Amino acid sequence: MVMVVALGFIAVGIDSNLYLALHLHPHSRLHRISGAAPFTLGYTSSLTRLALVVIGLLLLMLSHGLRRRKRRAWQEAMALLILAAVVNLIRLHHIVITFGRSVPPVGFAITALLIGFGWYYRGEFYAIGDPRSRWRAFGVFVGLLAADIVIGLAYIAPRGLAGSFSLAERVQTVLYGLVGATGPVQFSSAQEVRGDFFGIMTGALGLLTALVTAYVFLRPAEPVGRLSREDAEGIREILARHGEADSLGYFALRDDKNVIWSATRKAAIGYRVLSGVMLASGDPLGDPEAWPGAIEAFLDEASRHAWVPAVMGCSELGAEVWCRSGGLTALELGDEAIISTTDFSLQGRQMRNVRQMVSRVQRAGYVAEVRRVGDMRPSEIAALVRQADTWRGNPTERGFSMALGRIGGPGDDQCVIATATQDGVVRALLHFVPWGSDGLSLDLMRRDRSAQPGLNDFMIVAAIKAANDLGVKRMSLNFAMFRAALERGERIGAGPVLRAWRRILLFLSRWFQIESLYRFNAKFSPEWVPRFMVFPGPGDAVRIGLAALEAEAFLVWPTIEVRRVLRKARDRLRSPRRDRAGDDVD
């Protein structure tokens, strides 16, 4: 019945708005609205007419929250329907007073019936409302209102008015026009068409202001991901005991993740909420025997907020526990490339490409250096970060499941930085995070675009060669999505379905680097370890996929990184020659 009630709200909103859109003529200036919709008036004040349009559109906006069983959305929808019922009563009364006849209260009856249904099934709308920024809505309203006034005053500033009007009268006319009313300023008879357009323009601006403000107010905000100091300390304690279990475990220390704990605090799950999806990554942290407790807490939290639970990149064991404990579905997402540093060798035909790349880079004069973060000076790390920031082709930092999002942060002394320099100038950087006590997991690869091709291969080989001195026996490289499909689809005898799926992946690789990451990893002859996505069912797959793309920053709103622009400008002003040469690295 939840869907029935939600569809009823949607029907009322569509009925109202479609009728208004199809029956309003531009020259009427909203002075006449017919009564075919469930809660419209025949003739009424301009303010009420604007309210009718807004009510219908707000019901449409609330429909998504109602489908998600949001309690706050139900409360707001019920308030709007009650307001709609009152408007219907005013309409009926107005018709009696104006025309001296009565009409069947069909609109009022439909609205009242829907109110009854909504109240009867109020218990179905139990989900806690997502946080909202009311101050942001207020700021949007003030900004749009100021813009409306400026536009309106600019329109009536030229000559062509029926007299001389003060600034206060002109502002009053613009404000009245925003709600469809007529103000003290009048246009001359020769400018009647211009006056009509002024009424249409201000009415449209007022409607836009009301709708945008309402949208910002009603739109749920995503919970802010923020790792507290207490959670970070607890995660580090768990990683010290069980960090070797999952190569993605250290990425739970991202600053933009929240953490949920089992009742015994022996297991934890890091997550973010994006577009109504509660998205975790990797396996739960801690003792596998305590994983079900953390999973239960995770699913309970998702249920309370009506979020869709999902997991990206968990291991086969993790997928089994998630499916068994939470009744979820698992899908193989791809493979992680794992290298045994003790067995790695550049000898053999299959390593010929990597061997040649490394030799070319060495002949070009590049030198690699691999060190723990704790062995480097903070000033040197800061200079490396500034230098690497200039190499970014995209201002948006991608990554969620296999990215830490920082270099040289507090507590990250065991991370490893590999650099490649040419004539004393840093040209590339790799960053690894710990994987237990004897492993590393690749976090970041960044290089100067003008540097020698194969520089990343050179640094990975250098890191593997330095593994013995670092006490490292295994290394996790990039994650290759749908690797099995790419590999099997190019084999002789592959079926038409597999070949078609491979062609689709190759097409998507133009934007998501699916094939290039697979080819890069495959050069090192790694051990492929499958990774899975866990989710409730096929009905949520598209939504979860979009949330995952947003988490990995493949889907982003266009923004300008003000801090980054100012920092680059400051560095150039301080020492333009030194920055171009790269001598700012200690």
C-alpha distance (Angstrom), angle and dihedral (degrees) to the residues before:
residue distance angle dihedral
M1 . . .
V2 3.79 . .
M3 3.79 90.0 .
V4 3.80 90.8 47.1
V5 3.79 91.9 54.7
A6 3.81 91.8 44.6
L7 3.81 91.4 49.2
G8 3.80 89.1 49.6
F9 3.79 90.9 55.9
I10 3.80 89.9 47.4
A11 3.82 91.5 49.5
V12 3.78 92.0 52.9
G13 3.79 91.4 49.6
I14 3.81 94.2 46.6
D15 3.80 92.7 45.2
S16 3.77 92.1 53.3
N17 3.77 97.1 43.5
L18 3.80 98.0 41.8
Y19 3.76 90.8 51.4
L20 3.78 92.5 49.4
A21 3.79 91.7 46.9
L22 3.82 94.6 48.7
H23 3.79 99.9 41.7
L24 3.80 105.3 38.8
H25 3.80 115.2 98.9
P26 3.82 117.9 -156.0
H27 3.81 93.4 -124.1
S28 3.81 92.3 54.0
R29 3.82 90.0 69.2
L30 3.80 89.2 -152.5
H31 3.82 92.1 -60.6
R32 3.79 94.6 127.3
I33 3.79 127.3 42.4
S34 3.76 120.2 171.0
G35 3.78 122.6 -132.9
A36 3.76 103.5 -124.1
A37 3.81 95.3 108.4
P38 3.81 117.9 81.9
F39 3.79 95.1 -105.5
T40 3.81 109.2 21.9
L41 3.79 131.7 117.2
G42 3.77 130.7 -131.6
Y43 3.79 96.6 -140.9
T44 3.78 122.0 -1.0
S45 3.79 143.3 137.6
S46 3.80 121.0 -60.7
L47 3.79 92.0 -116.6
T48 3.80 91.4 56.2
R49 3.79 91.2 47.9
L50 3.79 90.6 54.5
A51 3.81 89.9 47.6
L52 3.82 90.1 54.3
V53 3.77 92.9 55.9
V54 3.79 92.0 46.2
I55 3.84 92.7 48.5
G56 3.79 91.9 55.0
L57 3.78 94.4 47.5
L58 3.80 92.6 45.2
L59 3.80 90.0 54.6
L60 3.79 88.4 54.5
M61 3.80 90.5 49.9
L62 3.80 91.5 50.8
S63 3.79 94.2 50.6
H64 3.81 92.9 85.6
G65 3.80 91.9 53.8
L66 3.79 90.8 47.1
R67 3.79 91.6 53.4
R68 3.81 87.2 53.0
R69 3.86 89.5 52.1
K70 3.80 93.4 -116.9
R71 3.79 112.0 175.1
R72 3.78 93.6 -151.0
A73 3.80 92.1 51.5
W74 3.81 89.3 52.5
Q75 3.80 91.7 51.1
E76 3.79 92.9 49.7
A77 3.81 92.7 45.4
M78 3.79 91.3 51.0
A79 3.80 90.4 50.4
L80 3.80 90.3 51.2
L81 3.80 92.1 49.1
I82 3.79 91.2 50.1
L83 3.78 88.5 51.1
A84 3.81 88.7 48.6
A85 3.81 90.0 52.5
V86 3.80 90.5 52.1
V87 3.81 90.1 50.5
N88 3.80 89.2 51.5
L89 3.79 90.6 54.0
I90 3.80 90.2 49.7
R91 3.78 89.1 50.1
L92 3.80 92.5 52.2
H93 3.78 91.5 47.1
H94 3.81 91.2 47.9
I95 3.79 92.1 52.5
V96 3.80 91.2 51.1
I97 3.81 92.4 49.0
T98 3.80 95.6 43.4
F99 3.80 102.6 38.4
G100 3.78 102.3 19.6
R101 3.76 93.7 -126.8
S102 3.78 137.0 97.8
V103 3.81 129.2 -129.3
P104 3.82 130.1 -158.6
P105 3.81 110.0 -86.2
V106 3.81 92.6 -124.9
G107 3.79 95.6 143.1
F108 3.79 93.0 47.6
A109 3.82 91.3 47.6
I110 3.82 93.1 51.6
T111 3.77 92.4 47.8
A112 3.80 92.5 46.1
L113 3.81 90.7 49.4
L114 3.77 90.8 52.4
I115 3.80 90.5 48.8
G116 3.79 88.4 53.4
F117 3.79 92.4 50.3
G118 3.78 91.4 48.0
W119 3.80 92.4 50.3
Y120 3.80 94.1 46.1
Y121 3.82 92.2 52.6
R122 3.81 95.3 39.4
G123 3.80 90.4 120.3
E124 3.81 90.4 65.9
F125 3.80 90.7 65.7
Y126 3.77 99.6 71.8
A127 3.81 105.4 133.0
I128 3.78 117.3 119.2
G129 3.76 112.6 -112.6
D130 3.77 119.2 -108.7
P131 3.82 116.2 -116.3
R132 3.78 117.8 -89.3
S133 3.76 133.3 -161.4
R134 3.79 105.1 -128.3
W135 3.79 91.2 171.9
R136 3.79 88.8 56.1
A137 3.79 90.0 54.0
F138 3.80 89.9 49.4
G139 3.80 90.6 50.0
V140 3.81 91.2 49.7
F141 3.80 90.4 50.1
V142 3.81 93.3 50.1
G143 3.79 92.2 46.6
L144 3.80 94.5 48.5
L145 3.79 92.2 44.4
A146 3.79 91.0 53.0
A147 3.81 90.2 48.7
D148 3.82 90.5 49.2
I149 3.79 91.3 52.6
V150 3.80 92.6 48.6
I151 3.83 91.8 49.0
G152 3.79 92.1 47.0
L153 3.80 94.2 47.9
A154 3.80 90.9 47.6
Y155 3.80 89.8 53.5
I156 3.82 95.5 52.0
A157 3.81 95.1 37.0
P158 3.86 95.7 91.6
R159 3.77 122.1 76.1
G160 3.78 122.3 -85.8
L161 3.80 100.3 92.6
A162 3.78 124.1 130.6
G163 3.81 91.6 -117.3
S164 3.75 146.1 -22.5
F165 3.79 113.7 -55.0
S166 3.78 130.6 -174.3
L167 3.78 124.6 -122.7
A168 3.81 90.5 -106.9
E169 3.80 90.8 54.6
R170 3.77 91.5 49.0
V171 3.82 92.5 50.1
Q172 3.80 89.2 47.6
T173 3.81 90.4 52.1
V174 3.81 91.6 51.4
L175 3.82 91.7 48.9
Y176 3.79 91.5 48.7
G177 3.80 90.2 47.7
L178 3.82 90.5 55.8
V179 3.82 88.6 66.3
G180 3.82 94.7 39.0
A181 3.81 97.3 -101.2
T182 3.80 129.7 126.2
G183 3.79 120.4 -110.1
P184 3.81 133.4 -158.5
V185 3.82 94.6 -88.1
Q186 3.80 111.9 92.6
F187 3.79 129.2 -172.2
S188 3.77 121.6 -132.2
S189 3.79 119.7 -101.8
A190 3.80 90.0 -104.3
Q191 3.78 89.7 57.0
E192 3.82 97.9 48.7
V193 3.81 93.8 121.3
R194 3.79 89.3 50.1
G195 3.77 89.7 51.6
D196 3.80 91.4 51.3
F197 3.79 90.4 51.4
F198 3.80 89.7 49.7
G199 3.79 89.2 56.5
I200 3.80 92.6 48.7
M201 3.81 92.2 45.8
T202 3.80 96.4 49.2
G203 3.81 91.8 43.4
A204 3.81 90.2 52.8
L205 3.81 91.2 47.2
G206 3.79 90.6 50.5
L207 3.79 92.2 49.3
L208 3.82 91.1 47.8
T209 3.81 91.1 49.6
A210 3.79 92.1 50.4
L211 3.79 94.0 47.2
V212 3.81 96.5 45.5
T213 3.79 91.4 47.6
A214 3.80 91.4 48.1
Y215 3.80 91.3 47.7
V216 3.81 92.8 51.7
F217 3.81 90.1 46.4
L218 3.80 95.1 48.1
R219 3.78 97.8 38.2
P220 3.81 109.5 101.9
A221 3.77 115.3 -124.3
E222 3.77 120.5 -133.8
P223 3.80 112.6 -111.4
V224 3.76 109.1 -101.5
G225 3.78 111.6 -107.0
R226 3.77 108.2 -133.7
L227 3.78 126.3 156.1
S228 3.79 109.1 -143.2
R229 3.78 122.1 -142.0
E230 3.79 90.9 -114.8
D231 3.80 92.2 52.6
A232 3.81 91.6 46.4
E233 3.81 91.3 52.3
G234 3.80 91.0 48.0
I235 3.81 91.7 49.9
R236 3.81 92.0 50.0
E237 3.81 89.9 51.7
I238 3.81 90.6 51.8
L239 3.82 92.0 46.3
A240 3.80 89.8 52.0
R241 3.83 88.9 59.1
H242 3.82 103.2 31.4
G243 3.81 105.3 13.7
E244 3.79 94.0 116.9
A245 3.82 91.5 65.8
D246 3.81 97.1 76.3
S247 3.79 130.9 24.5
L248 3.82 89.4 -150.0
G249 3.79 95.0 54.1
Y250 3.80 96.5 98.1
F251 3.81 91.1 55.8
A252 3.81 88.2 70.5
L253 3.82 83.9 79.6
R254 3.81 91.5 72.3
D255 3.78 109.5 132.9
D256 3.82 93.0 -129.1
K257 3.81 96.3 57.1
N258 3.77 129.5 97.0
V259 3.79 121.1 -146.7
I260 3.78 131.4 -142.7
W261 3.79 120.4 -165.1
S262 3.76 135.8 -152.7
A263 3.79 116.8 -113.6
T264 3.82 90.8 -100.8
R265 3.85 92.4 44.7
K266 3.80 88.1 -129.3
A267 3.82 91.6 118.4
A268 3.79 135.4 32.2
I269 3.79 140.5 -176.9
G270 3.80 125.3 -148.4
Y271 3.79 116.8 -148.5
R272 3.79 148.6 157.4
V273 3.79 130.1 -147.0
L274 3.80 114.7 -131.2
S275 3.81 126.0 168.4
G276 3.80 91.6 -17.1
V277 3.82 93.5 -49.3
M278 3.82 119.9 120.5
L279 3.79 97.6 -147.3
A280 3.81 123.3 -167.1
S281 3.79 126.7 -178.9
G282 3.79 131.8 -146.8
D283 3.77 124.7 -8.6
P284 3.79 123.9 -38.5
L285 3.78 111.5 -87.0
G286 3.77 122.0 -113.2
D287 3.78 137.0 22.0
P288 3.84 111.0 0.9
E289 3.79 89.0 -137.3
A290 3.83 88.3 62.8
W291 3.81 94.8 47.0
P292 3.84 94.7 93.8
G293 3.81 89.8 58.6
A294 3.81 92.3 53.5
I295 3.81 91.1 44.1
E296 3.80 90.9 51.9
A297 3.82 90.9 51.0
F298 3.81 89.9 47.2
L299 3.81 93.4 51.7
D300 3.82 92.3 44.6
E301 3.79 90.4 53.9
A302 3.79 90.8 48.6
S303 3.81 90.9 49.7
R304 3.83 93.1 49.6
H305 3.79 90.6 56.0
A306 3.83 96.6 33.1
W307 3.80 89.9 -119.9
V308 3.80 119.9 154.9
P309 3.83 108.8 -115.7
A310 3.80 117.1 -136.4
V311 3.80 139.8 158.6
M312 3.81 128.0 -151.0
G313 3.78 124.0 -155.0
C314 3.78 102.9 -1.9
S315 3.81 120.7 159.6
E316 3.79 125.2 -108.8
L317 3.81 90.6 -97.5
G318 3.78 90.9 47.9
A319 3.80 91.7 49.8
E320 3.81 90.8 51.1
V321 3.81 92.1 51.9
W322 3.80 93.0 45.4
C323 3.81 92.4 49.8
R324 3.78 93.6 44.2
S325 3.80 96.5 45.2
G326 3.78 99.8 35.9
G327 3.79 104.2 28.2
L328 3.81 91.0 -121.8
T329 3.80 133.1 146.9
A330 3.80 125.6 -113.0
L331 3.80 128.2 -147.8
E332 3.79 124.6 -174.0
L333 3.77 105.0 -116.2
G334 3.78 102.2 -178.6
D335 3.78 142.7 -70.4
E336 3.77 136.7 -70.7
A337 3.80 117.6 -136.9
I338 3.82 111.6 -128.7
I339 3.82 122.1 -173.5
S340 3.78 124.7 -162.8
T341 3.79 102.0 -142.1
T342 3.80 92.6 -161.1
D343 3.82 92.5 57.4
F344 3.82 98.4 37.3
S345 3.80 117.9 117.5
L346 3.80 135.6 166.0
Q347 3.80 91.1 -143.5
G348 3.80 121.8 105.9
R349 3.77 137.2 52.9
Q350 3.80 95.2 -84.4
M351 3.82 90.3 60.3
R352 3.79 93.8 47.4
N353 3.81 94.9 105.8
V354 3.80 94.0 50.6
R355 3.81 91.3 44.4
Q356 3.79 92.0 53.1
M357 3.81 92.6 47.0
V358 3.80 92.1 50.8
S359 3.82 91.6 48.9
R360 3.81 92.8 50.7
V361 3.79 92.3 49.9
Q362 3.80 91.6 48.7
R363 3.81 91.7 49.9
A364 3.81 88.8 51.8
G365 3.80 88.6 63.0
Y366 3.78 101.2 -103.6
V367 3.80 119.9 152.4
A368 3.83 124.4 -163.5
E369 3.78 127.1 -147.5
V370 3.81 124.7 -172.3
R371 3.81 120.5 -167.5
R372 3.76 142.6 156.6
V373 3.80 114.4 -105.7
G374 3.79 89.2 -123.2
D375 3.83 89.5 61.3
M376 3.81 93.5 55.9
R377 3.79 129.9 81.8
P378 3.83 116.1 -110.6
S379 3.80 90.3 -125.7
E380 3.80 90.5 55.0
I381 3.80 91.9 49.8
A382 3.80 91.2 48.5
A383 3.80 90.7 51.0
L384 3.81 90.7 49.6
V385 3.80 90.8 51.1
R386 3.81 91.5 50.6
Q387 3.78 91.3 48.0
A388 3.79 93.6 47.2
D389 3.79 89.9 48.4
T390 3.80 89.8 64.5
W391 3.81 90.2 58.6
R392 3.77 95.1 59.3
G393 3.77 111.9 115.7
N394 3.80 91.3 -168.8
P395 3.83 121.0 42.3
T396 3.80 89.7 -145.4
E397 3.79 114.1 87.9
R398 3.79 108.4 -136.5
G399 3.75 126.4 -149.2
F400 3.78 142.6 77.0
S401 3.77 113.2 162.2
M402 3.84 95.8 38.9
A403 3.80 103.7 23.4
L404 3.81 131.2 85.8
G405 3.79 95.7 -163.7
R406 3.82 96.4 -141.0
I407 3.80 143.0 60.1
G408 3.78 124.4 -143.3
G409 3.80 97.3 5.8
P410 3.81 124.0 161.0
G411 3.79 110.9 -71.2
D412 3.81 93.9 15.6
D413 3.82 95.7 106.8
Q414 3.83 92.3 122.7
C415 3.79 92.7 58.2
V416 3.81 115.8 106.8
I417 3.80 129.3 -132.3
A418 3.79 121.9 -161.9
T419 3.80 117.8 -168.3
A420 3.78 133.9 -175.8
T421 3.80 119.3 -152.1
Q422 3.78 132.6 -172.3
D423 3.80 117.3 -161.9
G424 3.78 88.7 -15.4
V425 3.83 94.0 -52.0
V426 3.81 118.9 118.7
R427 3.81 109.2 -125.1
A428 3.82 103.3 168.1
L429 3.79 142.5 15.4
L430 3.80 136.8 -161.3
H431 3.78 124.6 -168.8
F432 3.82 124.4 -160.4
V433 3.80 129.8 -173.0
P434 3.81 125.0 -150.2
W435 3.78 120.4 -89.0
G436 3.76 102.1 -163.8
S437 3.79 116.2 -56.4
D438 3.81 98.3 -48.9
G439 3.80 106.8 32.8
L440 3.80 143.0 71.0
S441 3.79 130.6 -152.6
L442 3.79 120.0 -155.0
D443 3.79 111.4 -116.6
L444 3.79 108.9 167.0
M445 3.81 138.2 14.1
R446 3.77 118.0 -172.4
R447 3.79 132.5 158.7
D448 3.76 142.8 165.4
R449 3.81 108.2 -87.3
S450 3.79 90.8 -136.2
A451 3.81 93.7 52.7
Q452 3.80 126.1 109.0
P453 3.83 114.8 -71.1
G454 3.78 112.7 -108.9
L455 3.79 94.2 37.6
N456 3.82 92.8 129.1
D457 3.81 90.2 52.2
F458 3.80 89.0 50.7
M459 3.81 93.4 52.2
I460 3.80 94.9 45.5
V461 3.79 89.7 52.7
A462 3.82 89.0 47.6
A463 3.81 90.2 51.9
I464 3.81 90.8 49.7
K465 3.81 90.6 50.0
A466 3.82 89.9 51.0
A467 3.80 92.1 48.1
N468 3.79 95.0 95.5
D469 3.81 92.4 55.3
L470 3.82 89.6 47.6
G471 3.80 93.5 48.8
V472 3.81 91.6 -115.4
K473 3.81 122.9 146.7
R474 3.81 102.5 169.2
M475 3.76 136.0 31.5
S476 3.81 131.0 -163.0
L477 3.80 116.7 -147.0
N478 3.77 130.2 -173.5
F479 3.78 124.8 -37.2
A480 3.83 114.4 -110.8
M481 3.79 112.5 -150.5
F482 3.81 116.1 -142.0
R483 3.79 91.0 -5.2
A484 3.80 93.3 157.2
A485 3.81 92.0 55.8
L486 3.80 92.2 49.3
E487 3.79 92.8 47.9
R488 3.79 97.9 43.3
G489 3.79 94.1 40.3
E490 3.81 92.6 63.0
R491 3.79 95.2 49.0
I492 3.77 122.4 103.9
G493 3.77 110.4 -95.8
A494 3.82 96.3 26.7
G495 3.80 110.9 153.0
P496 3.82 124.8 -114.6
V497 3.81 93.7 -104.4
L498 3.80 93.1 52.7
R499 3.81 91.6 45.5
A500 3.80 91.2 49.5
W501 3.81 91.2 49.7
R502 3.81 89.6 50.0
R503 3.82 90.7 51.9
I504 3.80 89.7 52.1
L505 3.80 90.6 51.2
L506 3.79 91.1 49.2
F507 3.79 89.4 52.0
L508 3.81 91.7 50.0
S509 3.80 89.5 48.1
R510 3.79 88.4 76.4
W511 3.81 87.1 75.9
F512 3.82 107.7 17.9
Q513 3.85 104.0 39.9
I514 3.79 92.2 -127.7
E515 3.79 97.4 147.6
S516 3.82 96.8 34.6
L517 3.82 93.2 55.6
Y518 3.79 90.7 47.8
R519 3.83 92.1 50.1
F520 3.79 91.9 46.2
N521 3.80 93.7 51.4
A522 3.79 94.2 42.3
K523 3.82 91.2 60.2
F524 3.82 90.0 72.2
S525 3.82 94.3 53.5
P526 3.82 93.3 -126.5
E527 3.75 130.7 178.8
W528 3.79 107.6 -99.6
V529 3.81 114.1 -134.5
P530 3.83 115.5 -171.4
R531 3.77 120.9 -124.0
F532 3.79 125.4 -162.3
M533 3.77 142.4 -153.3
V534 3.81 115.9 -137.8
F535 3.81 121.3 -159.3
P536 3.83 140.6 149.1
G537 3.80 98.6 -99.8
P538 3.81 148.2 -50.7
G539 3.81 92.4 -71.8
D540 3.81 90.4 68.8
A541 3.80 97.7 39.7
V542 3.81 97.2 98.0
R543 3.78 93.4 46.2
I544 3.80 92.3 48.2
G545 3.79 91.1 46.8
L546 3.80 91.0 54.8
A547 3.81 90.9 47.4
A548 3.82 89.7 50.5
L549 3.80 91.1 51.2
E550 3.79 89.1 49.7
A551 3.80 91.5 48.9
E552 3.79 91.1 51.3
A553 3.84 88.4 47.2
F554 3.80 95.1 -117.1
L555 3.81 87.0 122.3
V556 3.80 111.5 44.7
W557 3.76 138.4 153.7
P558 3.82 111.1 -111.8
T559 3.79 107.5 -100.3
I560 3.77 139.1 161.0
E561 3.77 116.9 -125.6
V562 3.78 97.9 -137.5
R563 3.80 94.8 -177.5
R564 3.79 92.5 51.7
V565 3.82 92.9 48.6
L566 3.81 92.2 48.3
R567 3.81 92.0 46.7
K568 3.80 92.4 51.8
A569 3.81 91.4 47.0
R570 3.80 91.0 49.1
D571 3.81 92.4 49.9
R572 3.78 92.2 49.6
L573 3.80 92.3 49.2
R574 3.78 92.1 49.6
S575 3.79 98.4 48.1
P576 3.82 116.9 -6.8
R577 3.79 95.9 167.8
R578 3.78 94.6 47.3
D579 3.83 92.2 48.9
R580 3.78 92.7 52.4
A581 3.78 91.3 50.0
G582 3.79 93.4 44.9
D583 3.85 93.1 -125.9
D584 3.81 92.1 135.3
V585 3.84 89.4 86.7
D586 3.78 111.1 95.9
